Amino acid sequence: MSDRAISKEALLSGLRDIRLPEPGPMDMLANVTATIALASGAALLIVFVWRLLSSPRLPDTPPSTRDLDHLPDAERRVALLHMLKARAPDRYAALRSRLYRPDGDLDLATLEAEVARHV
């Protein structure tokens, strides 16, 4: 390096000599591959954010039998069976054989008693 300053004309003439290499046959493939990679990453990010924002939020506290008082008997029976299946699967398995019998001895009061005892 020299101690004297370079003139503006000398600097600009030095910059004009810089040339990029000519594009080769693989440059197009590299550009397409990079575009596909960036688009795939953006798509994965969009899907992740979409699933994060659209997932249903479950209540923190499970419903109690008092929350089911407003339901009709058939829907209440199904809700009680779901509660029993979620919290006491062994007792639900024992009662499952009584669900579809023609005599149907598993009434709503019995089911509420089972839920109260096991849940």
Accessible surface in RSA format (square Angstrom, percent):
REM  Atomic radii and reference values for relative SASA: ProtOr
REM  Chains: A
REM  Algorithm: Lee & Richards
REM  Probe-radius: 1.40
REM  Slices: 20
REM RES _ NUM      All-atoms   Total-Side   Main-Chain    Non-polar    All polar
REM                ABS   REL    ABS   REL    ABS   REL    ABS   REL    ABS   REL
RES MET A   1   239.02 123.8 154.00 101.9  85.02 202.4 131.79 112.1 107.23 142.1
RES SER A   2    73.37  62.0  47.16  62.9  26.21  60.4  40.81  86.9  32.56  45.6
RES ASP A   3   158.28 110.9 118.11 117.6  40.17  95.0  44.00 103.5 114.28 114.0
RES ARG A   4   197.02  82.7 181.39  92.5  15.63  37.2  71.20  97.3 125.82  76.3
RES ALA A   5    98.55  90.6  64.18  99.0  34.37  78.2  74.18 104.5  24.37  64.6
RES ILE A   6   125.01  71.1  94.79  70.6  30.22  72.8  99.39  71.6  25.62  69.5
RES SER A   7    60.78  51.4  46.70  62.3  14.08  32.4  45.76  97.4  15.02  21.0
RES LYS A   8   145.16  70.8 135.24  83.0   9.92  23.6  82.18  74.0  62.98  67.1
RES GLU A   9   127.61  73.3 121.80  92.2   5.80  13.8  69.07 133.6  58.53  47.8
RES ALA A  10    51.43  47.3  36.54  56.4  14.88  33.9  42.57  59.9   8.86  23.5
RES LEU A  11    99.80  55.6  96.69  69.2   3.10   7.8  99.42  69.8   0.37   1.0
RES LEU A  12    72.38  40.3  71.82  51.4   0.56   1.4  71.82  50.4   0.56   1.5
RES SER A  13    55.20  46.6  52.04  69.4   3.16   7.3  36.52  77.8  18.68  26.2
RES GLY A  14    38.99  48.1   0.00   N/A  38.99  48.1  30.16  82.8   8.83  19.8
RES LEU A  15    96.45  53.7  86.55  61.9   9.90  24.9  86.77  60.9   9.68  26.0
RES ARG A  16   161.54  67.8 146.96  74.9  14.58  34.7  70.67  96.6  90.87  55.1
RES ASP A  17   112.40  78.7  92.38  92.0  20.02  47.3  30.47  71.7  81.93  81.7
RES ILE A  18   122.04  69.4  99.40  74.1  22.63  54.6 104.88  75.5  17.16  46.6
RES ARG A  19   199.08  83.6 168.19  85.7  30.89  73.5  63.16  86.3 135.91  82.4
RES LEU A  20   156.01  86.9 137.56  98.4  18.46  46.4 137.68  96.7  18.33  49.3
RES PRO A  21   117.62  85.7  93.83  85.5  23.79  86.5 105.79  87.3  11.83  73.5
RES GLU A  22   153.18  87.9 132.38 100.2  20.80  49.5  62.50 120.9  90.68  74.0
RES PRO A  23   108.09  78.8  82.53  75.2  25.56  92.9  85.41  70.5  22.68 141.0
RES GLY A  24    36.28  44.7   0.00   N/A  36.28  44.7  25.25  69.3  11.03  24.7
RES PRO A  25   129.18  94.2 100.41  91.5  28.77 104.6 113.62  93.8  15.56  96.7
RES MET A  26   124.72  64.6 123.03  81.4   1.69   4.0  96.43  82.0  28.29  37.5
RES ASP A  27    66.96  46.9  65.93  65.6   1.03   2.4  17.66  41.6  49.30  49.2
RES MET A  28   139.24  72.1 136.11  90.1   3.13   7.5 118.77 101.0  20.48  27.1
RES LEU A  29    98.48  54.8  94.89  67.9   3.59   9.0  97.39  68.4   1.09   2.9
RES ALA A  30    58.25  53.6  46.39  71.6  11.86  27.0  53.90  75.9   4.35  11.5
RES ASN A  31    93.70  64.6  90.66  87.6   3.04   7.3  21.87  52.6  71.83  69.4
RES VAL A  32    69.63  45.8  67.39  61.0   2.24   5.4  69.61  60.5   0.02   0.0
RES THR A  33    77.22  54.9  74.79  75.8   2.43   5.8  64.55  86.7  12.68  19.2
RES ALA A  34    52.30  48.1  44.53  68.7   7.77  17.7  51.86  73.0   0.44   1.2
RES THR A  35    86.49  61.5  83.31  84.5   3.18   7.6  61.43  82.5  25.06  37.9
RES ILE A  36   107.61  61.2 105.49  78.6   2.12   5.1 107.46  77.4   0.15   0.4
RES ALA A  37    61.90  56.9  46.16  71.2  15.74  35.8  53.46  75.3   8.44  22.4
RES LEU A  38   137.56  76.6 130.87  93.6   6.69  16.8 132.52  93.1   5.04  13.6
RES ALA A  39    59.61  54.8  47.38  73.1  12.23  27.8  55.16  77.7   4.45  11.8
RES SER A  40    56.10  47.4  49.45  66.0   6.65  15.3  33.66  71.7  22.44  31.4
RES GLY A  41    38.42  47.4   0.00   N/A  38.42  47.4  31.84  87.4   6.58  14.7
RES ALA A  42    51.63  47.5  44.68  69.0   6.95  15.8  49.42  69.6   2.21   5.9
RES ALA A  43    51.76  47.6  46.84  72.3   4.92  11.2  51.09  71.9   0.67   1.8
RES LEU A  44   128.20  71.4 124.14  88.8   4.05  10.2 124.53  87.5   3.67   9.9
RES LEU A  45   114.52  63.8 110.45  79.0   4.06  10.2 113.94  80.0   0.58   1.6
RES ILE A  46   117.37  66.8 113.99  84.9   3.38   8.1 116.50  83.9   0.87   2.4
RES VAL A  47    81.08  53.4  80.08  72.5   1.00   2.4  81.08  70.4   0.00   0.0
RES PHE A  48   127.29  63.7 122.91  76.1   4.38  11.4 126.78  76.9   0.51   1.5
RES VAL A  49    64.57  42.5  64.57  58.5   0.00   0.0  64.57  56.1   0.00   0.0
RES TRP A  50   175.23  70.3 172.98  83.7   2.26   5.3 152.51  81.3  22.72  36.9
RES ARG A  51   172.03  72.2 166.91  85.1   5.12  12.2  45.58  62.3 126.46  76.6
RES LEU A  52    98.95  55.1  93.58  67.0   5.36  13.5  98.40  69.1   0.54   1.5
RES LEU A  53   132.46  73.8 106.22  76.0  26.24  66.0 106.52  74.8  25.94  69.8
RES SER A  54    66.45  56.2  35.69  47.6  30.76  70.9  34.40  73.3  32.05  44.9
RES SER A  55    46.39  39.2  35.85  47.8  10.54  24.3  33.81  72.0  12.58  17.6
RES PRO A  56   115.06  83.9  92.83  84.6  22.22  80.8 103.33  85.3  11.73  72.9
RES ARG A  57   172.99  72.6 143.97  73.4  29.02  69.1  79.72 109.0  93.27  56.5
RES LEU A  58   149.41  83.2 129.80  92.9  19.61  49.3 130.11  91.4  19.31  52.0
RES PRO A  59   102.15  74.4  76.05  69.3  26.10  94.9  87.47  72.2  14.68  91.2
RES ASP A  60   146.28 102.5 109.70 109.2  36.58  86.5  37.01  87.1 109.27 109.0
RES THR A  61   104.31  74.2  99.52 100.9   4.80  11.4  71.58  96.2  32.73  49.5
RES PRO A  62    82.44  60.1  64.81  59.1  17.64  64.1  70.13  57.9  12.31  76.5
RES PRO A  63    60.77  44.3  55.29  50.4   5.47  19.9  58.86  48.6   1.91  11.8
RES SER A  64    40.97  34.6  36.40  48.6   4.57  10.5  36.40  77.5   4.57   6.4
RES THR A  65    43.64  31.0  41.80  42.4   1.84   4.4  14.63  19.6  29.01  43.9
RES ARG A  66   190.36  79.9 176.76  90.1  13.60  32.4  67.22  91.9 123.13  74.6
RES ASP A  67    78.24  54.8  67.48  67.2  10.76  25.4  23.52  55.4  54.72  54.6
RES LEU A  68    14.57   8.1  14.57  10.4   0.00   0.0  14.57  10.2   0.00   0.0
RES ASP A  69    86.16  60.4  64.77  64.5  21.39  50.6  31.26  73.6  54.90  54.8
RES HIS A  70   147.94  80.9 110.94  77.1  37.00  94.6  94.01  96.9  53.92  62.7
RES LEU A  71    46.85  26.1  37.03  26.5   9.81  24.7  37.41  26.3   9.43  25.4
RES PRO A  72    81.77  59.6  69.33  63.2  12.44  45.2  81.44  67.2   0.33   2.1
RES ASP A  73    99.57  69.7  93.54  93.1   6.03  14.3  28.73  67.6  70.85  70.7
RES ALA A  74    74.99  68.9  63.78  98.4  11.21  25.5  71.35 100.5   3.63   9.6
RES GLU A  75    97.23  55.8  92.22  69.8   5.01  11.9  36.96  71.5  60.27  49.2
RES ARG A  76    41.16  17.3  41.16  21.0   0.00   0.0   0.43   0.6  40.72  24.7
RES ARG A  77    73.67  30.9  73.67  37.6   0.00   0.0  21.33  29.1  52.34  31.7
RES VAL A  78    79.87  52.6  79.84  72.3   0.03   0.1  79.87  69.4   0.00   0.0
RES ALA A  79    22.62  20.8  17.04  26.3   5.58  12.7  21.80  30.7   0.82   2.2
RES LEU A  80     0.04   0.0   0.04   0.0   0.00   0.0   0.04   0.0   0.00   0.0
RES LEU A  81    24.50  13.6  23.87  17.1   0.64   1.6  24.19  17.0   0.31   0.8
RES HIS A  82   117.02  64.0 111.93  77.8   5.09  13.0  77.77  80.2  39.25  45.7
RES MET A  83    14.31   7.4  10.85   7.2   3.46   8.2  14.11  12.0   0.20   0.3
RES LEU A  84     0.00   0.0   0.00   0.0   0.00   0.0   0.00   0.0   0.00   0.0
RES LYS A  85   112.86  55.1 107.29  65.8   5.58  13.3  54.42  49.0  58.45  62.3
RES ALA A  86    81.99  75.4  44.64  68.9  37.35  85.0  55.02  77.5  26.98  71.5
RES ARG A  87    87.54  36.8  56.67  28.9  30.87  73.5  39.60  54.1  47.93  29.1
RES ALA A  88     8.15   7.5   5.88   9.1   2.26   5.1   8.15  11.5   0.00   0.0
RES PRO A  89    83.09  60.6  79.84  72.8   3.25  11.8  80.16  66.2   2.93  18.2
RES ASP A  90   113.60  79.6  97.69  97.2  15.90  37.6  50.37 118.6  63.22  63.1
RES ARG A  91    65.83  27.6  63.53  32.4   2.30   5.5  16.62  22.7  49.20  29.8
RES TYR A  92    32.32  15.1  32.32  18.4   0.00   0.0   7.67   5.8  24.65  30.4
RES ALA A  93    48.09  44.2  35.70  55.1  12.39  28.2  36.03  50.7  12.06  32.0
RES ALA A  94    53.51  49.2  29.69  45.8  23.82  54.2  41.50  58.4  12.01  31.8
RES LEU A  95     1.60   0.9   1.60   1.1   0.00   0.0   1.60   1.1   0.00   0.0
RES ARG A  96   127.65  53.6 125.30  63.9   2.34   5.6  33.24  45.4  94.40  57.2
RES SER A  97    76.90  65.0  55.10  73.5  21.80  50.2  53.67 114.3  23.23  32.5
RES ARG A  98    57.48  24.1  57.39  29.3   0.09   0.2  18.70  25.6  38.78  23.5
RES LEU A  99    24.36  13.6   9.94   7.1  14.42  36.2   9.94   7.0  14.42  38.8
RES TYR A 100   190.22  88.8 161.49  91.9  28.73  74.8 125.20  94.1  65.02  80.2
RES ARG A 101   110.14  46.2  98.02  50.0  12.13  28.9  27.22  37.2  82.92  50.3
RES PRO A 102   144.32 105.2 102.42  93.4  41.90 152.3 115.62  95.5  28.70 178.4
RES ASP A 103   106.44  74.6  70.39  70.1  36.05  85.2  49.80 117.2  56.64  56.5
RES GLY A 104    37.43  46.2   0.00   N/A  37.43  46.2  16.30  44.7  21.12  47.3
RES ASP A 105    72.40  50.7  52.30  52.1  20.10  47.5  38.59  90.8  33.80  33.7
RES LEU A 106     0.99   0.5   0.04   0.0   0.94   2.4   0.04   0.0   0.94   2.5
RES ASP A 107    73.78  51.7  68.38  68.1   5.39  12.8  38.69  91.1  35.09  35.0
RES LEU A 108    39.93  22.2  35.70  25.5   4.23  10.6  35.70  25.1   4.23  11.4
RES ALA A 109    67.80  62.3  57.52  88.8  10.28  23.4  59.97  84.4   7.84  20.8
RES THR A 110    44.91  31.9  39.01  39.5   5.90  14.1  25.63  34.4  19.27  29.1
RES LEU A 111     0.00   0.0   0.00   0.0   0.00   0.0   0.00   0.0   0.00   0.0
RES GLU A 112    48.18  27.7  46.21  35.0   1.97   4.7  14.79  28.6  33.39  27.3
RES ALA A 113    48.35  44.5  37.41  57.7  10.94  24.9  45.60  64.2   2.75   7.3
RES GLU A 114     9.40   5.4   9.40   7.1   0.00   0.0   0.09   0.2   9.31   7.6
RES VAL A 115     1.57   1.0   1.25   1.1   0.31   0.8   1.25   1.1   0.31   0.9
RES ALA A 116    81.43  74.9  48.07  74.2  33.36  75.9  57.88  81.5  23.55  62.4
RES ARG A 117   155.77  65.4 120.53  61.4  35.24  83.9  62.98  86.1  92.80  56.2
RES HIS A 118    75.10  41.0  49.83  34.6  25.28  64.7  36.56  37.7  38.55  44.9
RES VAL A 119    72.47  47.7  18.47  16.7  54.00 130.1  28.24  24.5  44.23 120.0
END  Absolute sums over single chains surface
CHAIN  1 A    10355.1       8704.0       1651.1       6793.9       3561.2
END  Absolute sums over all chains
TOTAL         10355.1       8704.0       1651.1       6793.9       3561.2
